[in-house]
Amino acid sequence: MVNQIVYNYAENVSALMSISITDTYCEFEREPLANPFGFKGGYLKEIWQTAVLLKSDDQLSGIGLGCQSVLWSDRRIFVSASESGGNSLMFAITDKALQLAKGRSFDTPIDLLNQLFPEVYAYAQGITGLPDLNMTFVMNALVAIDNAAWILYAKHHGIKNFDELIPEKYRPALSYRHDQVACVPIASYGMSIHDIKQLVNRQGYFVLKIKIGSPGGQQEMLENDKKRFEQIHQAIGETKSQYTKNGLIPYYLDINGRYESKELLKQFLDHAEKIGAMNQIFLLEEPFPEEYTAHVDDLGITIVADESAHTADNVKERIEMGYGAMALKPIVKTLSMTFEMAKIAYEYNTPCFCADLTVNPVLVDWNKNVAARLTTIPGINTGLLETNGHQNYKYWKEMLDYHPDPDASWVQSRNGVFNLDKSFYKKSGGIFEDLPHYRSILMPQ
């Protein structure tokens, strides 16, 4: 059901001042990757950065950013069109949503998302030709609009702190305050064992997100995955960590739905047991295609839901199927939806963390604001935030200059962790500050 994707968004709407959108603007920049980035059986060469500006009738404005990932959000579109073609479809959805938003009023950004989603999803079904289009594809297209709406909402209500931005009923799920959050880089298909060792031994990272589910048929994929994981374990498996319960480096495996059965996954896990790596796999994300609804609580490890959890209802469904953790992605599923997902997971005592979409430095701190407020994942004693833009963007250093506080102590990790001091919480990672670079491309002089 897509008529309303976020529920009970405001108990006291009469106490809120409605915001009317008078003008909308959007633009994108193509950011090349340093090398083709492989996951989900495909490879990306660039990521489109979307920027949106909303103006209200009280002369306020809000800028929001997004990063498009066609391959992640609906692989069918990625493989059926050129990379630019797939990105163009997603950007067209963003543009259509802004057309629909102009002239509308909303009490909260969650209210605006609920208004827009049914019409935008129907439009997206039409232009993609997919009646069963993944809802996450549309959510990805709406992130920049949702972020802009939250900034506009904050200005309208005089909110200058992320804690105040969180609606009251979602605050229990986001009440933790980490002073350290693990920075989780990615080991994609093409990363050499040498470079993986460098991440751990030279750069100090102690959690790696390892992409398995390599290209090819099911049996070919399994054999390649077993071989690569064994090589990785031999290279870094004995590395010690002060941040983990067992004192060893933990593995966070991401399959992106490539395994078509539990039997196949069990063969991989049997191999992990054989090589002595099983006790270091602390998270295994999205092993199966979304439509494969087998229970997973008998696999002996924590299975994580990510792209299969499009909505809060999906979070409930996955928890009931035995999924033991949720990867939250405000930078792809919108902050509005993330609040509801975090609330449901909290009510079911299911831990959450924040995962990446190879986003820009500004969006890393949107993600970081959420990751910093979630309870710990069993097995490690810090917060957890996957972020890999610094590994993959060709011009990451230049993109850092677009961040409003590029030199702040909490912007970049040190020895595998983000150190979050009082200034991070006071400034909310800089997300409420102006973005001159993106404002200039939206409203050139």
C-alpha positions as CSV (number, residue, x, y, z in Angstrom):
1,M,0.0,0.0,0.0
2,V,1.4,3.4,-1.0
3,N,-1.4,5.8,-0.1
4,Q,0.4,6.7,3.1
5,I,3.9,5.5,3.8
6,V,4.5,7.2,7.1
7,Y,2.0,6.8,9.8
8,N,0.6,9.0,12.6
9,Y,3.0,11.8,11.7
10,A,1.6,14.5,14.0
11,E,-0.5,14.1,17.1
12,N,-0.9,17.8,17.5
13,V,-1.1,19.2,13.9
14,S,-3.4,22.0,15.2
15,A,-0.4,23.3,17.2
16,L,1.8,23.4,14.1
17,M,2.1,26.3,11.7
18,S,1.5,25.3,8.1
19,I,4.2,26.0,5.5
20,S,3.2,26.8,2.0
21,I,5.7,26.1,-0.9
22,T,5.8,28.9,-3.4
23,D,8.8,28.1,-5.5
24,T,11.0,25.0,-6.2
25,Y,14.3,24.5,-7.9
26,C,16.4,21.5,-8.7
27,E,19.7,20.7,-10.4
28,F,22.3,17.9,-10.5
29,E,26.0,17.4,-10.7
30,R,27.8,14.3,-12.1
31,E,30.5,13.2,-9.8
32,P,32.9,10.6,-11.4
33,L,34.2,7.7,-9.3
34,A,37.9,7.0,-9.1
35,N,37.4,3.5,-10.3
36,P,34.3,1.5,-11.3
37,F,32.5,0.6,-8.1
38,G,31.2,-3.0,-8.0
39,F,28.2,-4.4,-6.1
40,K,24.9,-6.2,-6.8
41,G,26.5,-7.8,-9.8
42,G,27.1,-4.5,-11.5
43,Y,29.5,-1.5,-11.6
44,L,29.0,2.3,-11.3
45,K,31.2,4.9,-13.0
46,E,29.6,8.0,-11.6
47,I,27.0,9.2,-9.1
48,W,24.6,12.1,-9.7
49,Q,24.4,14.6,-6.9
50,T,20.9,16.2,-6.7
51,A,20.3,19.6,-5.1
52,V,16.8,21.0,-4.3
53,L,15.7,24.4,-3.0
54,L,12.2,25.0,-1.6
55,K,10.9,28.5,-0.9
56,S,7.9,29.2,1.3
57,D,5.4,32.0,1.5
58,D,7.2,33.6,4.5
59,Q,10.3,34.2,2.3
60,L,12.3,31.3,3.9
61,S,14.2,28.7,1.9
62,G,15.7,25.3,2.5
63,I,18.3,23.4,0.5
64,G,18.4,19.6,0.4
65,L,20.9,17.2,-1.2
66,G,20.6,13.7,-2.5
67,C,22.8,11.1,-4.2
68,Q,21.2,8.8,-6.8
69,S,21.9,5.1,-6.9
70,V,19.9,3.4,-9.6
71,L,21.8,0.1,-9.2
72,W,21.1,-0.1,-5.5
73,S,17.5,1.0,-5.5
74,D,16.2,-1.0,-8.5
75,R,18.8,-3.1,-10.4
76,R,16.4,-3.8,-13.2
77,I,16.5,-0.2,-14.3
78,F,20.3,-0.1,-14.1
79,V,20.8,-3.2,-16.4
80,S,18.0,-2.3,-18.9
81,A,19.3,1.3,-19.6
82,S,22.5,3.1,-19.9
83,E,23.9,4.4,-16.6
84,S,23.0,8.0,-17.6
85,G,19.6,6.8,-18.8
86,G,18.8,5.3,-15.4
87,N,20.0,8.4,-13.6
88,S,17.9,10.6,-15.9
89,L,14.8,8.6,-15.0
90,M,15.4,9.1,-11.3
91,F,16.1,12.8,-11.7
92,A,12.8,13.1,-13.7
93,I,11.0,11.7,-10.7
94,T,12.6,14.4,-8.5
95,D,11.6,17.1,-10.9
96,K,8.0,15.8,-11.1
97,A,7.8,15.7,-7.3
98,L,8.8,19.3,-7.2
99,Q,6.2,20.3,-9.7
100,L,3.6,18.6,-7.5
101,A,5.0,20.2,-4.4
102,K,4.7,23.7,-5.7
103,G,1.7,25.5,-4.2
104,R,1.1,22.8,-1.5
105,S,1.1,23.4,2.2
106,F,2.4,21.0,4.9
107,D,2.6,20.9,8.7
108,T,5.7,18.6,8.9
109,P,8.0,17.2,6.2
110,I,6.4,13.8,7.0
111,D,3.1,15.3,6.0
112,L,4.6,16.5,2.7
113,L,6.1,13.1,2.0
114,N,2.7,11.5,2.5
115,Q,1.0,13.9,0.2
116,L,3.5,13.5,-2.6
117,F,4.3,9.8,-2.6
118,P,1.2,8.2,-4.2
119,E,1.3,10.6,-7.2
120,V,5.0,10.4,-7.6
121,Y,5.1,6.6,-7.4
122,A,2.4,6.4,-10.0
123,Y,4.4,8.7,-12.3
124,A,7.5,6.6,-11.7
125,Q,5.7,3.4,-12.6
126,G,4.7,5.0,-15.9
127,I,8.1,6.3,-17.0
128,T,10.0,3.2,-15.9
129,G,7.4,0.8,-17.3
130,L,7.6,-1.2,-14.0
131,P,4.3,-1.7,-12.2
132,D,6.2,-3.3,-9.4
133,L,8.9,-0.7,-9.2
134,N,10.8,-0.8,-5.9
135,M,9.5,1.9,-3.6
136,T,13.1,2.6,-2.6
137,F,13.7,3.9,-6.2
138,V,11.2,6.6,-5.6
139,M,12.3,7.3,-2.0
140,N,15.9,7.8,-3.4
141,A,14.5,10.4,-5.8
142,L,12.7,12.2,-2.9
143,V,15.6,12.5,-0.5
144,A,16.8,15.9,-1.5
145,I,13.2,17.2,-1.4
146,D,12.6,15.7,2.1
147,N,15.9,17.2,3.4
148,A,15.0,20.6,2.0
149,A,11.6,20.4,3.7
150,W,13.3,19.6,7.0
151,I,15.6,22.6,6.7
152,L,12.6,24.8,5.8
153,Y,10.6,23.4,8.7
154,A,13.5,24.1,11.1
155,K,13.8,27.7,9.9
156,H,10.0,28.2,10.1
157,H,10.0,27.0,13.7
158,G,13.3,28.4,14.9
159,I,14.9,25.0,15.3
160,K,18.7,25.0,15.2
161,N,19.5,21.6,16.7
162,F,19.0,18.0,15.4
163,D,17.6,16.9,18.7
164,E,14.8,19.5,18.5
165,L,14.1,18.5,14.9
166,I,13.2,15.0,15.9
167,P,9.4,14.8,16.5
168,E,8.7,13.9,20.1
169,K,7.4,10.4,19.5
170,Y,10.5,9.3,17.7
171,R,13.0,10.6,20.3
172,P,13.2,7.4,22.5
173,A,14.6,5.5,19.5
174,L,17.2,8.3,18.9
175,S,18.1,9.1,22.5
176,Y,21.7,7.7,22.7
177,R,24.7,10.0,22.5
178,H,27.9,8.3,21.2
179,D,31.2,10.0,21.6
180,Q,32.6,7.6,19.0
181,V,31.1,6.1,15.9
182,A,32.9,3.5,13.9
183,C,33.6,4.6,10.3
184,V,33.0,1.5,8.1
185,P,34.7,1.6,4.7
186,I,33.7,-0.8,1.9
187,A,35.7,-3.6,0.3
188,S,34.0,-4.0,-3.1
189,Y,34.6,-6.7,-5.6
190,G,37.5,-5.1,-7.3
191,M,39.5,-4.0,-4.2
192,S,42.8,-5.9,-3.9
193,I,43.8,-7.8,-0.8
194,H,46.7,-5.4,-0.5
195,D,44.4,-2.5,-0.3
196,I,42.1,-4.2,2.2
197,K,45.2,-4.8,4.4
198,Q,46.0,-1.1,4.1
199,L,42.6,-0.1,5.3
200,V,43.1,-2.1,8.5
201,N,46.8,-2.0,9.2
202,R,47.7,1.5,7.9
203,Q,44.5,3.4,8.2
204,G,43.1,1.9,11.4
205,Y,39.7,0.8,10.3
206,F,38.3,-2.0,12.5
207,V,35.0,-2.8,10.8
208,L,34.9,-3.6,7.0
209,K,31.8,-3.9,4.9
210,I,32.7,-6.7,2.5
211,K,30.7,-7.0,-0.7
212,I,30.0,-10.6,-1.6
213,G,27.5,-11.9,-4.1
214,S,30.0,-11.6,-6.9
215,P,29.0,-11.5,-10.6
216,G,28.0,-14.7,-12.3
217,G,25.6,-17.6,-11.9
218,Q,24.7,-18.9,-8.4
219,Q,27.3,-21.7,-8.2
220,E,30.1,-19.5,-9.8
221,M,29.2,-16.7,-7.4
222,L,29.4,-19.1,-4.4
223,E,32.8,-20.4,-5.3
224,N,34.2,-16.9,-6.0
225,D,32.7,-15.6,-2.7
226,K,34.2,-18.5,-0.7
227,K,37.6,-18.0,-2.3
228,R,37.6,-14.2,-1.8
229,F,36.4,-14.3,1.8
230,E,39.0,-16.8,2.7
231,Q,41.7,-14.6,1.2
232,I,40.4,-11.6,3.2
233,H,40.3,-13.6,6.4
234,Q,43.8,-14.9,5.9
235,A,45.0,-11.3,5.4
236,I,43.3,-9.6,8.3
237,G,41.6,-12.2,10.4
238,E,44.0,-12.1,13.3
239,T,43.9,-8.3,13.7
240,K,43.0,-7.2,17.2
241,S,40.5,-4.5,18.1
242,Q,39.8,-2.7,21.3
243,Y,36.3,-1.9,20.2
244,T,34.9,-5.5,19.9
245,K,33.7,-7.9,22.5
246,N,35.9,-10.8,21.3
247,G,38.9,-8.5,20.7
248,L,39.0,-9.4,17.0
249,I,38.2,-7.4,13.9
250,P,34.5,-8.0,12.9
251,Y,33.2,-8.7,9.4
252,Y,30.1,-7.0,8.0
253,L,29.1,-8.9,4.9
254,D,26.7,-7.4,2.3
255,I,25.2,-9.7,-0.3
256,N,22.7,-7.3,-1.8
257,G,20.1,-10.0,-2.4
258,R,22.3,-12.1,-4.7
259,Y,21.8,-15.5,-3.0
260,E,18.6,-17.2,-4.1
261,S,18.3,-19.8,-1.3
262,K,19.1,-20.5,2.3
263,E,20.8,-23.7,1.2
264,L,23.3,-21.8,-0.9
265,L,24.0,-19.3,2.0
266,K,24.5,-22.2,4.4
267,Q,27.2,-23.5,2.1
268,F,29.0,-20.2,2.3
269,L,28.6,-20.1,6.1
270,D,29.9,-23.7,6.4
271,H,33.0,-22.5,4.6
272,A,33.3,-19.6,6.9
273,E,33.2,-22.0,9.8
274,K,35.7,-24.3,8.2
275,I,38.3,-21.4,7.8
276,G,37.7,-20.2,11.4
277,A,35.9,-16.9,10.4
278,M,32.4,-17.6,11.5
279,N,32.7,-16.1,15.0
280,Q,33.9,-12.8,13.4
281,I,30.9,-12.3,11.1
282,F,28.8,-10.0,13.2
283,L,26.5,-8.7,10.5
284,L,25.3,-10.2,7.2
285,E,23.1,-7.9,5.2
286,E,20.4,-8.7,2.7
287,P,21.4,-12.3,1.7
288,F,18.3,-13.0,-0.4
289,P,16.1,-11.4,-3.1
290,E,13.3,-9.3,-1.5
291,E,10.6,-11.7,-2.6
292,Y,12.4,-14.7,-0.9
293,T,10.6,-14.6,2.4
294,A,12.3,-17.5,4.4
295,H,12.9,-17.1,8.1
296,V,16.5,-16.4,8.9
297,D,16.7,-16.9,12.7
298,D,18.3,-20.3,12.4
299,L,21.5,-19.2,10.6
300,G,23.5,-18.5,13.7
301,I,24.4,-14.9,12.9
302,T,22.6,-11.5,12.8
303,I,20.9,-11.0,9.5
304,V,20.4,-7.4,8.5
305,A,17.5,-5.9,6.4
306,D,18.4,-3.0,4.2
307,E,16.8,-2.5,0.7
308,S,14.0,-5.0,1.5
309,A,12.8,-2.6,4.2
310,H,11.2,0.2,2.1
311,T,8.7,1.2,4.8
312,A,8.0,0.9,8.5
313,D,5.6,-2.0,7.7
314,N,8.5,-3.8,6.0
315,V,10.6,-3.4,9.2
316,K,7.9,-5.2,11.1
317,E,7.8,-8.0,8.5
318,R,11.5,-8.5,8.5
319,I,11.8,-8.6,12.2
320,E,9.0,-11.3,12.3
321,M,11.1,-13.2,9.7
322,G,14.0,-13.3,12.2
323,Y,16.1,-10.3,10.9
324,G,18.1,-9.2,13.9
325,A,19.2,-5.6,12.9
326,M,18.1,-2.8,10.5
327,A,20.4,-0.7,8.3
328,L,18.8,2.8,8.3
329,K,19.4,5.0,5.4
330,P,18.1,8.5,5.8
331,I,20.3,9.5,2.9
332,V,18.3,7.2,0.5
333,K,15.0,6.4,2.2
334,T,14.4,10.0,3.5
335,L,14.8,11.2,7.0
336,S,11.0,11.2,7.4
337,M,10.8,7.5,6.7
338,T,13.9,6.8,8.8
339,F,12.3,8.3,11.9
340,E,9.4,5.8,11.6
341,M,11.6,2.9,10.9
342,A,13.8,3.6,13.9
343,K,10.7,3.9,16.1
344,I,9.4,0.5,15.0
345,A,12.7,-1.2,15.4
346,Y,13.1,0.3,18.9
347,E,9.7,-1.0,19.9
348,Y,10.8,-4.5,18.8
349,N,14.1,-4.1,20.6
350,T,15.9,-4.5,17.3
351,P,19.2,-2.6,17.0
352,C,19.9,-0.3,14.1
353,F,22.9,1.4,12.5
354,C,23.3,3.7,9.5
355,A,24.6,2.5,6.1
356,D,25.8,4.5,3.2
357,L,25.0,5.1,-0.5
358,T,28.4,6.5,-1.4
359,V,27.1,9.9,-0.5
360,N,28.8,13.3,-0.5
361,P,30.4,14.8,2.7
362,V,27.3,16.9,3.6
363,L,25.0,13.8,3.5
364,V,27.6,11.8,5.5
365,D,26.7,14.2,8.4
366,W,23.0,13.8,7.9
367,N,23.6,10.1,8.3
368,K,26.0,10.7,11.2
369,N,23.3,12.6,13.1
370,V,21.2,9.5,13.1
371,A,24.0,7.0,13.7
372,A,25.2,9.0,16.7
373,R,21.8,8.6,18.4
374,L,21.2,4.9,17.9
375,T,22.1,2.3,20.6
376,T,25.1,0.0,20.0
377,I,25.0,-3.1,17.9
378,P,25.8,-6.2,20.0
379,G,29.5,-7.1,19.6
380,I,31.0,-3.6,19.4
381,N,31.1,-0.7,21.8
382,T,30.7,2.2,19.5
383,G,28.1,3.5,17.1
384,L,28.3,2.3,13.5
385,L,28.3,4.3,10.3
386,E,29.2,2.9,6.9
387,T,30.6,5.6,4.7
388,N,32.7,5.0,1.5
389,G,32.6,8.2,-0.5
390,H,36.2,9.1,0.6
391,Q,37.2,5.8,-1.0
392,N,35.3,6.1,-4.3
393,Y,34.8,9.7,-5.5
394,K,37.5,10.9,-7.8
395,Y,37.3,14.5,-6.4
396,W,36.5,13.8,-2.8
397,K,38.8,16.5,-1.5
398,E,37.1,19.1,-3.6
399,M,33.7,17.8,-2.4
400,L,34.8,18.3,1.2
401,D,35.1,22.0,0.4
402,Y,31.3,22.1,-0.2
403,H,30.8,21.1,3.4
404,P,30.0,24.1,5.7
405,D,32.5,22.9,8.3
406,P,35.1,21.0,6.3
407,D,37.8,21.4,9.0
408,A,35.7,20.3,12.0
409,S,37.1,17.5,14.1
410,W,34.1,15.3,13.5
411,V,34.0,15.6,9.7
412,Q,36.7,13.0,9.0
413,S,37.5,9.8,10.8
414,R,40.6,9.2,12.8
415,N,42.0,5.6,13.2
416,G,38.7,4.1,12.1
417,V,36.3,6.3,14.3
418,F,34.5,9.5,14.1
419,N,35.1,11.4,17.4
420,L,31.9,13.3,18.2
421,D,32.6,16.0,20.8
422,K,30.2,18.6,22.1
423,S,30.7,20.8,19.0
424,F,29.3,18.0,16.8
425,Y,26.1,17.9,18.8
426,K,25.9,21.7,19.2
427,K,26.3,22.2,15.5
428,S,24.4,19.1,14.4
429,G,27.2,18.1,12.0
430,G,26.7,21.5,10.2
431,I,23.4,20.4,8.5
432,F,21.6,23.6,9.3
433,E,24.3,25.9,7.8
434,D,24.1,27.4,4.4
435,L,25.6,25.5,1.4
436,P,27.0,28.2,-0.9
437,H,28.2,25.8,-3.6
438,Y,24.9,24.1,-4.0
439,R,23.0,27.4,-3.7
440,S,25.1,28.7,-6.6
441,I,24.2,25.8,-8.9
442,L,20.5,26.1,-8.0
443,M,20.2,29.9,-8.4
444,P,23.1,31.1,-10.5
445,Q,23.6,34.9,-10.6
